[in-house]
Amino acid sequence: MSTTTSTTPTTSTPPTPSVTVAAPVVPTTGALTPLGLDEVRITDGFWADRQRVNGTATLPHVEHWLEREGWLRNFDLAAAGTLPEGRRGREFADSEVYKYLEAVAWELGRLGGDEALESRFRAIVDRVAAAQEADGYVNTRFGRPGQGERWSDLEWGHELYCLGHLFQAAVARERTSPGSDDGLLGIATRAADLICEVFGTDGIQSVCGHAEVEVGLAELSRVTGEPRYLELASLFVERRGTGVLQDIEWGRAYFQDDVPIREAEALRGHAVRANYLAAGATDIAVEQSDAGLLDALRGQWDRTIARRTYLTGGQGSHHQDEAFGEDFELPSDRAYSETCAGIASIMFSWRLLLEDRDVRYADHIERVLYNVVATSPSAAGTAFFYANTLHQRTPGESSPDDEVSPRASSSERAPWFDVSCCPPNVARTLASLAAFVATSDDRGVQIHQFASAAIDTVIGGEHGGRFRAELVTDYPRSGVVTMRIVEAPSGPVTVSLRVPSWADDAVVTVRPVDGEPTDRAVTPGYADVERSFVPGDVVELAFSVRPRVTLPDPRVDAIRGSVAIERGPEVYCVESVDLPGGDEAIARIEVGEGVVPVEDADGRLSIELRTRSLPDTAWPYGDAFAGSGPDETFTASIAPYHSWAERGPSTMRVWIPIARA
């Protein structure tokens, strides 16, 4: 891993207000520029369906629970001066309101406006505004008689964490509705001005126990052009790892306060905190042209993906502290793999992708989207997984649709949690998803995620001009992605389509309106097609999404001697509702060495499995378990992991043991 001897942030020209791009991340420099929600619109298919459910079901569901649980009313009580009496929710409940506002801002941008949704958005902003104090402070848990003093519990109080989400909500609103008169940006900048004064160079020399404010400050600086916000974010990043927080039973690694970020070799501690911090540090490194910090972050990403990430892309193998384990400590049945950690890892990876144009980041984002983000919400969009296990040993019980669930063991999705960070996090991710599909540079347009979509943007550079295209695909059902050019600049333009790492037979074909088709084999990475396009030209990328058998690194002891099934970007699982032995059979299934899945004409997969009779003994070790052969051999359906637990309580496993000889 590359390192640097510098221990202080590199100074550079302060950011100026970024060009208004309706996207969560808009660096002022980098290899790629994201295309916003007004430039990319997902029109059909897998992600369009999920965006529709998110807008019509998940957002109203989240607002209902915020109101029902009193987390919105906390702001009313603050405005009325009656707190702490009547306050409900955990110390970070304010942040869920802010994440909801961010989700609604993206949804309004995606839809191009919606009068009823706009009205609800403004009503909630008004309630937040009424709770803000004269000096800019806004938090319903601290700062009043009968409550803890401001900034008195930086380890656990989440005051700065909540403000980070407020800042991101304001950024989303400003980028989707520039110059809006709703007042949210003013709320955010007044709060940001306050913490610059309180935590600046001469202020409190500490950080928030839960990283997030760094991301919010960096993006707020990009939106407003205010350099103090980026400078404070940089101070927070540089202070962390120097022991500024109190030690706890899990150690300072839980807060990422054990090792300076420039010296860390991998992400560690609480998985959401770690990824949020890395995302914010990437923002700072990019804006300050800090090559040493960027190299450190790249090295941490590399090792974390190679040694601390589940097949699904999920991260975090400890339940007690929601944390990463050591290298290769990835037990399936103890996988925590929090939904929010997956979303945070997308945030980190996307920032590195914009800086480096390295396809590995886009591949990881796809893996997390299909196998963590798509797994959390139910098909109806009104229940959620908080954690995402890869092996469910007992079927658990159904969660009532009108009760709050305690955090977070996986059995079935629940409508709401005592700690409900995941539902609004999923909502804001899905609402803004079009901003992760494509980017541009002075050469052309790059496609990173596959969805039927309409693209309408302006390319810069020598041969710049308006570029419009239609993407059509039924991915992940098939691996055919077709781009039809609607309008293009007069000079050469390069269209780049991602070829996934597992696509070993990809072919790119160009079908010009005024010539013969040409095709060529392409390897994983980006397939570049450069030409002077005219309306009607077609570029098609095709590769197989046939099912494949995946083996684990043998250093992952928990799954040594097992295999998993993948098809395209989707991880598959065996669920007990598809086994003749029911829930108990999931512990006894094996797969023969060399057995491959079979795909029918409708795309459903099945595989030949066997079960083995196992004796009940007084001691669970010895030669009694060798057995003489399978008890039963049968063919079972297997389904995408993101669809599991939609048919009632069940047991499930992703990794299937290979049958013993």
N, C-alpha and C positions, 0 to 999 in steps of 0.2 A: 504494500500500500504506500502510495506517495504521501509524504508528510511535509510539513513546513515548520521552521523554527519560530515563525511569528506567533505571538500570543495575543496580539491586538488586532482589531479589524483594520482592513486596508481602507484608507480614505479615498474618495473619488468624487467626481462631480455629482451633486445631489440629483435624484430623479426629478424629471419634470412630469407634469400630468401626462399619463399615458393616453394614447389615442383611444377613443371610446370603442372598446371591443366588448361585446356582451358575453364575457367569459369569466370564470372564477380567477384565472391566473393570467396576467398580462404583463410580462417582463418588459422593461424598456430596451433590453438587448437580448441576444440569443440566436441560435441557429434557426429557430422556427418561430413563427407568429401564429398563435391560436386563431381559429376562425370562430366567431361568436354565434350566439343563437339567432341573430339576424342574418347570418351568412350560411348556416347549415341548419336544415330542418329535417328531422327524421320523419319519414312519411309512412313506413309500413314495416311489418315484420316483428321479430322478437322484441326489439327495444321500443318500437312504436307502441306495441301492446302494453308494455310495462309503463311507459310514460302516460298512456291513457288512463290506466288503473291508478297510477300515482296521482294524477290530477283530479280524477273524479271520485276516488275513494280514499286514498291515503291522506291527502291534505285535509279534507273535512274530518277524517277520523282523528288526526293529530290535534286539530283545533278543538274538537269535542273533548278530548281527554285533557288538554291543557286547561280548558275551562272547568271541566268537571272536577279535576283534582285540585283546583284553586291556584295553579301556578300562574295563570294570567291575573287572577284576582289579587295576588300578592302586590302587583303594581298599583292597583286601586287602593289597597290598604296603605301603601307607602305614600301615595298622593294625599290620602286623607289624614295622614299622621297618626294612624292607630297601630302601626307595627310596634312590637312584634306580635301582639295578640292577633290570632287568626291566620298567621302565616303558615303555609303548607308546603311540603316538598323538601327535598334535600337542599344543601347549601348551593348547589349548582343549578337549581330549577330554572333560574332566569335564562340560562343558556339555551334551554329547549325552546323557549319563546323566540329567542333570536334566530335559532336554526330554522324554526318554522317560518319566520319572516323572510329569511334568506330563500327558503324553498319557494315561497309564494312569489318573491321577486323574480326568480328564475322562471317560474311557471307563467307569470304574466308576460315575461319576455318571450317565452316559447310560443304562447298563444297569440302574441301581438295585441294583448289587452283583453280584459274581461271585466265588465262593469261591476258585477256582484263581487268577484274576487278582489278587485281593486278597492271596493268599499270596505271589505273586511280587513284588508291589509292596513288601510289608513286608520281604521278604528283602533287596531292594536297598537300602531305607532303612537297614536294619541295617548293611549294609556301608559305607554312607556315614557313618553315625553312628560306627562304629568308627574311621574315619579322621580324624574331627574332633579337633583338638587342644584342650587344656584351656581356652585363652583364646578359643575359637570359630573359629580359623582352620581352613579346610578347602580344600585344593588339593593335587593330586598332583604338580604340576610344580615348585613352589617351596618354599623354606623349610627344607630339610633339608641335612645335610652332603652335599656333592657336587652340590647343586642351587643355582640362583640364590637370592639372598636374597629374602625377601618384598618385594613392591612395588618391586623393583629394575628392572623392565622394563615400565613402564606403557604405553609405546607398543605393544608387541607381546605382552606376557605374558598378557593376557586374564584376570587373576585376578578383577577386579571384574566383568567380563563373565560369567564362569562363575557368580559369586555371584548376579548378576541372574536367571539361569535357575533357580538353586536357590530363590530367593525366589518366583519365579512358580510353581514346582512346589509349594511349600508353600502358597501361596495357593490353588491349584487343589484341593489336598487338603482344606484347611480349609473351603472353600466347598462341596465335595461331600460331605464327611464331617466336619461340625463337631465339634470336641472329640475327634478321633481320638487313640488312644493309641499310634500308630505312632512318634511322636517327630519327624516331619519338620519341623513348625512350630518345635519347640525348636531343632533344628539351624539353621534359617534365622535365628531371632531372635538366637541366640548369635553367629552370623557377622555379622549386621547391627549388633549392639551393638559388636562389635570394630571394624568399619570406621567407625562413627560416632566412635569414639575416635581412630582413626588418621587419618581424613581430614576431621574436623570443622574448625571455625573455627580452632583452634590447631594443627591437624595438617598433614599433607602437603597442600600447595596445588596439587594436580594432579587429573587425571581419568584414566579408562581410555581407551586408544586405541580401543576398540570400545564404543560406547554400548550399553547394555542394563541396567546396574545401576540407572539412573534409573527405568525402568519397574518393575522388581522392587521397589525401595524404596518407590515411591509406592503400589503395590498392597499391599505388606506393611503400610504405615502404615494403609491403609484397613481391612485385616483386623484389625489389633491395636489400632488407636487410638493407636499410639506416634508422637508428633509428630516425634521426632528423625529418624526414617527419611525423612519427607517433607522435613524441613529439609536433610538431607544430599543428597537427590536434587536439591533446589533449588540447593545450593552447586555440585554437579557441573555443572548446566546453566549457571549463571552464570559459572563459571570457563572453560568451553569457549569457544574463540574468542579467548582472550587470550594465546595462544602458550605455554601451559604444557607442551606436548609438544615433543619434539625435531623439527626439520624433517626431511623425507625427500625422496627424489627426485621424488615426485608432489606435493609441497607439503603444507602443513598442512591444506588443504581435504580431503584424504583422511580425516582424523580429525574434520572439522568444527571444527578448532582455528584457523582462519584469520580468521574474522569472528564476533563475538558473535552469539548466536542472535537477538537483538532487531534486529540490523542486516541480517541475511541476507535476500536477495530471493527465493531459490529453494533447494531442496535441492541439495546438491552433494557431490562426493567419493564415497567408498564408499557405494553405494546402500542397503545394509542398515544400516550405521551411521547414515546420515542419517535414515532413517525411524524407527529405534528411538529416536534422540535426539528427534526431533519428537514421537513418541508420549509419551515421558516428560515432555517439556516441556509438552505439552498437559495431562497429569495434574496437573502442578504449577500451571499457570496456572489450571486449574479450581478446585483446592482452595484456592488463595491468592487467588482472585478478581482475578487479574492481567489486566485488560482489554488492556493494552498488549502483553503477551506473546502473548495469544490472537490479537490482530489481526496480529501479525507472523507467527504460524504459519499463519493463514488465507491471508495473502498468499503465503507460500512454497508452500502446497498449490496455490493457484490457478495460479501460474506453472509449477510443476512439472508439473501435469496438462496445461496448455495448450501446453507447449513441450518437455518432457523425458520424455514417456511414450509408449510404443508403443501401437499399436492394440489389442493384447492386454491393455493395462493394465500390462505389464511395464515395469520401469525399470532403467536401467544400460546404457550403450552402449559401455563400454570394458572389454575383457578384462583388460588388464594390471593394472588397479587396481580392477576390479569396480565401476566408478564411473559416475556421470552424466557425460554430455557437456555441451557448451554448448547453448544454446537451438537446437532443431530439428536437432541432431546425432543422428539416429536411423537409422543404416544397418541395413537388414534383415539382411544377411548377417554383420554384426558385432555383432548384438544379443547382449548378455550376458544381460540380463533374468533375473537369478538368481531362482530360486524363492523363496529366503528374502527377497529384496527385495520381491517381490510380497506375501508374508505380512506383512512389516513395514509396507508401505503400507496394508494392510487395518487393521492396528493403529492407525496414525495417523488414517486416515479414520473409523474407527468412533468414536474418541474425539471427533472434531469433530462427528460426527453426533449423538452423545448430548448434546453441548453446544448445538448450533445447530438441530437438526431440519431440516437442509438436504439435499434429496433428491440433490444432486450427489454427496455422499459415499457414499450408498447405491448409486447408479449405478456409481460407480467400484469399490466393493467387489464388486458383481456381476460386472463385467467381469473383475476379477482372479481371482475364484473360478472362473469358467468357462474362462478362457483361460490362466491360470498355475497355480493350485493344482490344478485338475483335469487339467492337461496333464502335470505332473511325474510322478505315479505311473503305472505300467503298469496295464492293466486287472486284472491279477492282484494288484497292490499290492506287488510285490516287486522292482521296479526303478524308477529315478527319473531324470528330467532334473535336472541341477544348473542349467544354463543353458538358456534357451528361445529359440533363434534363430527368426527369421521367414523365413529363406531358407537352406536347406541345399544347398550347391553340389555336394558329393560324398557318396556314400552311406555312407562310413565302414565300420566293421566292427561285428559283433555283439559285445556285451560278455559274456564268460563269466559264468555265474550263480554261480560259486564263486570269483571273483577280485575284488580291490579295484581300482577304476578310478582312474587319476589324474584330477584335476580337469580339465575340465568342459566341453570342447567338445561341442556337440550332434551326435550321429549316431544313437545309440540310447541308450535308458535303461540305466543300470548298477545293479547290486544294492547297491553300496556305494562310497564314495569315500575317498581319503586324508583329505579334508576333508568329512565327512558331516554337515554342518549341516542339509541340506535334508530327508532322510528323516524324522528325528524332528520337524522343524518342520511338515512336512505332516501327520504323525500327530497332533500336538497340535491343529492347526487343524481337521482333520476331526472329531476326537473332540469338540471344543467347538463345532461349527458351529451347533447349535441355538440357542446363546446370541446369534447374530447375526441371527436371523430376525425377532424382534419385540421391541417395547418397550411401555412404558405411561407414561401421565401421569395427572393428576387428571381428565382428560376422557375417557380411554378407552385403546384399544390401537392400535398402529401396526404394520403389516406391511411390512418392508423387503426381505426376500428370499422368493422363492416356492418353497414345497415343501409337499407333503402333510404335515400336522402336526396334532397335538393340542395345544391351548392351554388351560391351566388356571391362572388367576392371580387376584389380588385387586386391584381398581382402587380407588385412594384418592379423595379429594375429596368434595364434597357429596353426590353420588349414587353413592358407592362401594359395592363389594360384590364378590362372586365373579363371575368371568367365565370361561365355558368355551365353546370353539368348536372346530370341526373344519375345517381347511383341506384342500381336495382340488384337485389340479392335476396335469396331466402336463407342465407346463412343464419344459423349453423346447420340447417337441414342439408344444404349442399355447400360446396366450396367454390361456387361460381359467383364472381362479382363483376358486374358490367357497368361501365361508365360511358354514358352517351354525352357528347359535347353539344351544348346548346349555343354557347357563344365563347369566343376566345380571342386574345390579342392577335394581331397580324403576324407577329414574329414567333420564333421558336419558344415553346413552353414545355416544361418537364412535369409530367404527371407521375407520381411515385405511389405505388400500392404496396402495403406491407405483405410480405410472404412469411407466415408464421413459422416458428422454429421447427415444428413437426411436419411441415408440408414439404415432403421430399420429391414431389413429382409436379411441381407447379409450372404452368405455362402461361405466358402473357401473349395475347393476340391483339393485333391492331387491325381494325376493319375500316379503312378510310372510305369516304363516300365516292372518291374519285380514283380508286386504285384497287389492287388485289390485296387480300388479307395476308398478313405476315405473322408468324408466331416464333417464339423462342422459349427454350427452357430457362427457368430462373431458379436461383437458390434462395434459401431463407435470408431475409433482410428486406430491402426495398427494391422492387422492380421498377426501374426508371424507364419511362417512355418519353423521348424528346422529339417533338416535331411541331410544325406550324399547323395547328389544328384548325379545322373548319366545322361549322355546325353539321351535325350528323355523323361525324367520326365516332367510332366506338373503340374503347380499350377494354379488354376482358381479361381478368385474371381467373384461372381455374386450377384447382388442386383437389386432391382426394380428402374427404373427411371420413374415410373408412375407420372402423373401430381398431384400436391398437391396445396391445398388452404392455403395461408399464411395470418395470421393476424398480424397487427402491435401492438407494445406496445402502450397502450392508452395514454401514456404521449407524443407521437408524435401527437400533436393536429391536424396537417395539414391533416393527413390521418386517423383519428379516424373514425370508422364506415365504413371502406373500406377493401377490400381484394385484394391480388395479387395472380397470378398463377406462380408457378415454376414447372419445370420438370428437374430432375437431377440438374446439376449445372446452368442451364439456367433460367433466369427470362424472363417471357413472357409479352407482351403488346397488347393492343387493338389499332389498327391503323384505321384512318377514311376511308381509301380506302377499308376496309372490312365491312363498315357500310352502311346500306341503306340510312341513312340520310346525309352521306358525312361528311365534315369537321365540320359542326355545331353540329352534333349529339354527338361528343365526350364529350360535356358538359352535355348531358342529359342522358347518359347511366347509368343503374343500373344493379345489379345482384341480383337474388333472394337468400335469405338466404338458405344455404344448397345446392345450385346448384354446381355441380362439372364439370370440363372440360371433354370432350370426345375426345378420341384419335382414329384416324382411322388406317387402316392397313399400311399406309405409314408414320405414325408418326406425322401427322398433328393434331393440336388441335383445337377444337371449343368449344364454350360455349354459353349457352342460356342467352341472355341479354334482357333488356327492355328499352324503352325510355319513358320519361314522358313529356307531354306538359307543358310548363312553360309560364306563362303570362308575357308580358312586362308591367311593372308598373312604376309609377313616383318615387317610393321609393322602394329599393330592400330588404325590410324587411316586415314581417307581415304574416297574415294567408292565403293570396292569393296563397301561394306556397305549401300549404298542398296537394292539388290535391286529386283526388278520385281513381286513379288507373293508370296503365301504358297505354301509348298511343299506343304502339306497342311492341310485343314480337317477337323475332327472334333469329336465331342461327348465330353466327358470328365466323369467323376464328380468331384465335390469333396466334401470331408468336413470335419467340425468339426476345427479345429486341435488340440483336446485329444486327438484320437484318432490323430494322425499317428505314424508309426514303429511301429505295432503289427503290421505285416505284413512285418517284416524291414528291412534297411538300404535306404534310399531317399533320393532328393533331393526337395526340397519348396520351395514358395514361397507366401507369403501375398499379396504384392503382384504383380499381373500387368501387364506393360507393355501399353499400348494400341497396337494395330497402326498402323503408319504408313500414310498414304494411298498 
